[in-house]
Amino acid sequence: MDTQQMNLALVAVLQEWDPFQIGGELYEPEIADTVVAIRDIDSPQELAKKIKSIYEFAFDAPVMMEKCLDVAKKLLIIKNDASCSI
């Protein structure tokens, strides 16, 4: 999996997640920020904290940490699969 394929897979997971039930296509800036954060974070807990802060800042509404951790784990699986195949 190359970087472009990995990014598309990450975006697909984040669009499907839709934490505020407003439609996955309405999170473009938050998805972009999350994809950038994934490059530097390998810990599910750290990534979950970052995702939580990105989405809560943008929407001024709470997101459950447990849901952030679930999506962080999915994203890191994609990242790790991509790095193993390079």
C-alpha positions in Angstrom: 0.0 0.0 0.0 1.5 3.3 -1.0 1.0 6.6 0.9 -1.9 7.7 -1.3 -3.7 4.5 -0.8 -3.1 4.6 2.9 -4.4 8.2 3.1 -7.6 7.2 1.2 -8.1 4.3 3.6 -7.6 6.6 6.6 -10.1 9.1 5.2 -12.7 6.4 4.5 -12.5 5.3 8.2 -12.8 8.8 9.4 -15.7 9.6 7.1 -17.5 6.5 8.3 -16.9 7.4 11.9 -19.1 10.6 11.9 -18.9 11.3 15.7 -21.5 14.1 15.5 -23.9 12.3 13.1 -23.8 15.2 10.6 -22.5 13.3 7.6 -18.9 12.1 7.0 -18.2 14.5 4.2 -18.6 17.5 6.5 -15.4 16.8 8.4 -12.8 17.7 5.8 -10.5 19.9 8.0 -10.7 17.5 11.0 -9.9 14.5 8.8 -7.0 16.4 7.2 -5.6 17.3 10.7 -6.1 13.7 11.9 -4.3 12.2 8.9 -1.4 14.6 9.5 -1.3 13.7 13.2 -1.2 9.9 12.4 2.3 10.4 10.7 3.9 11.3 14.1 1.8 9.2 16.5 2.1 5.5 17.0 0.3 5.1 20.4 -3.5 4.4 20.2 -4.0 6.4 23.4 -2.0 9.4 22.2 -3.7 9.4 18.8 -7.1 9.1 20.5 -6.3 12.2 22.7 -5.3 14.1 19.5 -8.4 13.1 17.6 -10.5 14.1 20.6 -8.9 17.5 20.8 -9.2 18.1 17.0 -12.9 17.3 16.9 -13.9 18.9 20.2 -12.1 22.1 19.2 -13.8 22.3 15.8 -17.3 21.5 17.0 -17.2 22.8 20.6 -18.8 19.6 21.7 -17.5 16.6 23.6 -16.5 13.3 22.0 -16.3 10.1 24.1 -12.7 9.1 24.6 -13.7 5.4 24.1 -15.0 6.2 20.6 -11.8 8.1 19.8 -9.7 5.2 21.0 -11.7 2.8 18.8 -11.1 4.9 15.7 -7.5 5.5 16.6 -6.9 1.7 16.8 -8.4 1.3 13.3 -6.3 4.1 11.9 -3.1 2.7 13.3 -3.8 -0.7 11.9 -4.0 0.9 8.4 -0.8 2.9 9.1 1.0 -0.2 10.3 -0.2 -2.4 7.4 1.0 0.3 5.0 4.5 0.6 6.6 4.9 -3.2 6.6 4.3 -3.4 2.9 6.7 -0.7 1.8 
